[in-house]
Amino acid sequence: MSRHLGNARILMYSHDTFGLGHLRRCRTIAHSLVENYRGVQVLIISGATIAGAFDYRTRVDFVKIPSVIKLRNGEYTSMDRHMDLHETMKMRQSIIRHTAESFEPDIFIIDKEPLGLRGEVEETLVYLKTRGTTTVLGLRDVMDAPHLLQAEWQRNDVLRKIGQLYDDVWVYGPPEFYDPLGGMDVPPAVRAKMKFVGFLQRKASVDPQAENPSEEDYILVTTGGGGDGADLVRDVIAAYSDDPTLTHKAVIVLGPYMPAEQRNAYTEACKGHPYLEVLEFDNRMEDRIAGAKAVIAMGGYNTYCEILSFDKPALIVPRTQPREEQLIRATRAEELGLVSMLAAEESSDSAKFSAAIKDLLKRDPPSISAPDLHLEGLPHICEIVEDWLKHKGLHLAVAQG
């Protein structure tokens, strides 16, 4: 049974310059809202080059803005090399503003970047505030090392603007896990808006036609979007090549953003290997993780939620550039007994990595190693949204479904 909300409109923004994390998080929240409420429509503004590669439920759609990619040094460039970055940013800002004007959302949810990429959403936020739209900033459990985030936000007076422009700040994790703004000088006006909603639970596909990705027992190796996942894949292949006693099948998902040269090299390297299978991309990673015996990953937010949702033993090899987010999350998760962690410099030692993979296969799942951690983010978000929409006069009626 889903409840009916009279024509409520929710706009989401996902800047998407590197990887798939932001879009996948927005899509998870959008799907939960439309499953719970019949009258809700969600529109996601996304800069992801492959936004169209995912399935979207009825009443969830996306608007694609021109893509910008983040380079390893933290700088940005247009995805279309023939287009000037300034021109691309002007187009993005214009599309965001016009989408907001024509869609007329009741709620606007922005993922991670408070003012948008290079401030592209600030003007639209100011406009929607004058129209009575409820504005939400969604932060993942870990943003970055506090000194790095503070420096980045001070340049644009971000904390003061969050206090002015947002009604709520949602943290997609429980308070006992990590405070994304910890160690920073946060104004009381911003602290008062913060709600730790909890981790966002994932579900496997309910499509009866969805074939079982692999009949065999396998370890899943995932690099997320894959743009910075080459080292992890290289080290997994090396561990399997150097240790003939490592015989548990591994399915390696490279990710759509891994450079073609590396993708081809790794595909070639695994050809004919009895225990390694390579896939370029899977738009249903939830199903892959649900079917796995264990997971080896870099530990971005979404993969981490999937590890917890499907209760899989996990070995995390976090990257430390351009952000320290994955390292901080993995360190905290290891402290709590949720995962094992291996530093990137250790994974390049084949003997160490091979031993860690064998230990992973003996590891308890998170429900046993850390039984008190729950995933409550989606029900909490639905409750908050329902309350807001009731206050806007969108009354609920029960609908059979």
N, C-alpha and C positions, 0 to 999 in steps of 0.2 A: 504494500500500500504506500503510495506517495501522496504528500499533501499538495494542495494547490495554492500557488501564490499568483495573484492577479497581475500578469504581465510585468513581472519584475525584471529589470535589465541590469546585468553586471558586466562591466568592462574590465579587462585585465591587461596589464602591460608587462612584456617580457623582452628585455633588450637584446639578449642572445648574441653575444659576440664570440664566444668561445665555448663550444660544447653544447650539450642539450639540456643541462640541468634546469634552467629557468623555465623553458617551455614545458618540460615534462612535469614540473611541479605545478605550474598553472593549469595544465590539462587535468591533472589528478584532482585538484580542487574543483575545477569546473564540472567534471563528470560527477563528483559527489553531490554537488548542488543540484544539478538537473535530475539526478536519480531520486533525490529527496523531495524536490518541489517541482510540480508539473508546470507551473506558470513561469518558471525562471528561464531567461535566455542569457547565455554568456557569449561574449565576443572577446577573443584574445588578440591583442596587437603583438606581433612577434617579428623579430629580426632574424629568426633561424632560417638558414638556406633551405633546410628540408622540413619546414613546418608542415608541408603537404604530404609528407611520407607517413604520417600517423593517422590512425582512425579517430574520428570525433563522434561523440554521441549526438543524437538528435538534440537540437537547441544549443549546441556548442559549435561555434565557427571561429575562424581566424582571419585577420587582416594581415597581409605580409607587407612589411616595410623593407626598403632596400637594405641589404646586409652589409654590416661592417664587421671586420674581423680584428681580433686583438692579437698582436704579435707577441712573441716571447718576451720582448723588452717592456711590455705593458702599453706600448703605443697602439693606435688604431689606424686602419687603412680601409678604404672602400673595397668591397668584395669584387666589384667591377673595376679592374685596374685602370679603365679608361675614364673613370669618373672621379673628379676631385672630391676629397673627403668633405670639404666645406659644403659643396653642392649636395652630396649625399645626405649630410646632416640636415640641411634646409628642407629637403624632400621629406625626410623622416618626420621632422617636427610638424610640417604642414599636414601630412597624412594623419598623424596622431590627433592634431587639433580638429581636423575636419571629421574624423571618425567620431570623436567625442561629441561634437556639435550635432551630428545627424543621429547618432545612436541614443543620445540623451540618457545616460545610465543613472540608475538609483545609487549604485555603489561602484567605486573605481578602486581596484586592487593593483598595486604596483609591486613587482617582485624585485627585491634587493636594492635597486638603485633609486634612492629617495627622490632625486630630481630627474631621473632618467639618464641615459648615456649622454655625457657632456651637457647635461641640463635640458635635454630636449623635451622633457615632460612638464617642466616647471610652469610654463605659460598655460598649458591645458589644466593643470592642477588648480591654478588660481581661478581660471574660468569656471571650472566645475564647482569649486567651492561657492562661487557667487550664485550658482544655480541650485544649491542645496544638496548636491551629491555627497554621499558619505565617502570619505577617502581613507584608504587603508594602505599602510606600508607593510609588506610581508618580508620578514628577515629569516634566513635559514639559521639553524642552531649556532653555527660558527661563521663569522664573516671573514675575519683575518686577524693577524696579530694586532693587539690594541694600538701599539705605536704606529703601525702602518695605516690602520683605518683612521686613527685620529688625524694623522698628517693629511691624508686624502680628503677627509671631510672638512678640515679646518679651512682649506683653500677656498671652498665654496660656501662657507658658513652653513653647512648642511644641518647640524643639530638644531640650530635656531629655526631653520626653515621647516624641519620636521614638526616642531612644536606649533608652528603657524599653520601649516598646510594640511596636516593629517588629523583625522579624528581618532584613529587607532593605529597601534603598531603591533602586529602579530609576530610572535617568534615561533617558528615551526619546530619546536622541541620543548621538552619539559624543563622547568627551572633548575632541577637538580643535575641536569646534564651539563649545561654550559650557558653562560650569559653572553650573547653576541656583542653587547656594548660594555662588558666588564672591563675595568682598567681604564675607562675613558671618563672625562668630566661631562656627565650627561645631565642636562638641566632637569629639574623636577617636573616641568611641564611635559617633557618627553617620557620620563620614567612613569608618570601617572597614566600614560596612554598604552603602556606595554602590557600585552597579555601573552603568557606562555601557553600556547594552545596544545602543544605536544607534537610528536612525530606524525607524519602523514602515512597512514597504512595503505599498502598496495594490494590489489587483487589479481589473481591469474585470470586469463580469459575464460569467459563462461560459454564461449562459442563451441557447441558440440562438434562442429566441423574442424576446429583447430586440431591439427595433427600433433601427436606427441613429438616434440622437437628431437628427441633421441631416446630410443628404447633402452640404451645402455645407461649404466651408472656413470656419471661424469662429474668432473670438477669444472665449473664455469670460470673462465678468465675473462674479465670485462674491463675495458679502459674507458667506459662512458662514451663520450663523443669521439675519443681517439686522437684528438689533435695533439695531445701531449703523452700518448700512451705507448709510444714506440719502445721505450726502454723496458717497460714491464714485459711486453711481448717478447722482446729480444731475450730477456733474462729467463723467462719461462721455457722458451725453446732451448736455450743453452743448458738449463738444468736437466731437461729431458734428454738432450743429446749426450750429456756427460755422465749420466747415471742410468745404466741399463736396468737397475732394479726399480726405477720409477715407472711403474706400469699401469697406473690408474689413468684412464682416458681423461684428456682435457679438451674442452671445447673453447676455443679462443675467439671472442667477438672483437674485431679490430676497431669498429666504430667508423661512422661515415666521414669524420673529419681527419682521419689519418692520411698523411700525404701518400699519393699514389705509388711513389717509388718504394716507400717502406712497405706499403700494403702488398705490393707485388713480390717484394723480396721475402716477406714472411710467409706468404701463400706458397711460394716456391720451396722455401726451406722445410715446410711441413708436408709437402707432397710425398706420399709413400711412407710417412712415419706411422707406425702402427698405433700410437696412442695420442696423436695430436690431430685435431680437426679445426680448420679455420673458417670462420664466417665473416663477411665484410660488415654486415649490419643486420639487426633484427629489430623491427618496430614493436615487437612484443617481448621485451626483455623480462617482463614479469613472468611470463611462461617459462622462459629459459631458466631463470633463477629458481622458480618453483620446482622445476624438474631436476635440479642439480643436487649432488651429494654434498658439495661444499663450494665456496666461492673464493676466488683470488681477485682482488680489485684494488684500485687506487683510493677508493673511499670517498668519492663525492657524495653529496647529500642524498640523492635519489637511490643510488646503489645501496647506501647504508640503510635507508628505509626499507628497501626490498629484502636485504639480509635479515632484518628484524621481522618484517611481515611474514616471510616464509620460513623463518626460524632455521637459518642455515649457518653452520660453522664457517667462519671467514678468516682469511689472512689478508691484511691490508698492507699495501706497499705505497705509502702516500708520496705525492710529489710535494716539493717545497717552493716551486716557482710557477707563476708569478705571485701566488699567494701562499700563505702558510696554513690556510684553512684545513686542508686534508690532514696535515701533520697534527694540528691541534685536536681535530676530531678523533683521529686514530689513537692518539695518546690518551685522551680522556676515555674513549671506549675500551681501551686495553686496561686502564685503571679499574674500570667497573666490571671487568671480566667478560665483556661482550664479544671481543674479537682478539685475535693475535695480530701483532704488528711486526713488520720487518722493514728496517730503514732501506732506502733506495740503494745506498752504497753497499749494503749487505746482500741485497738481491742479485747484485752483479757477481757475487761469489757463488758459483754454481753449487758447490758442496753445501754451503749454508742454506741456499734456497731450496735445494732438494730435500734437506733434512726438515726444513720448515713446512714443506708441502706434505711430507709423510706425517709430521706432527698434526697438521691440519686435519688429516683423515681420521685421527683418533680424538679430535676435539669435540666436546659437548656442544649442542646448539645453544643459542642465547637464552632460550626458555629455561634451561637448566643452569647455565653459568651465571645468568643475571635475571632471575625470575620476576623481579619487581618492576621491570621497565615495561610500560604499556604504550601502545600507539593510539592516541586519542584525538589527534589533530583534526581529522575530518568531521567527526560528530560535534566537536566543540565549535568549529567554524560554522557548521550548519545551524547550530543553536544561536550563535551570535547574529548571523545573517537573518534568521527568522525573526528574532526580536527587533532588529532594526527595521525590517520591512513592515512589520506590524505597526511600528510607530509612524511609518510613512503612510499608513492608512491602507496598506495592501493586506486585507484580512484573509485569514486562512480558511480553506474549506477542505474537508477530507475528500480525496478522490481515490477511487478504486484503481489499483494498478499492480 
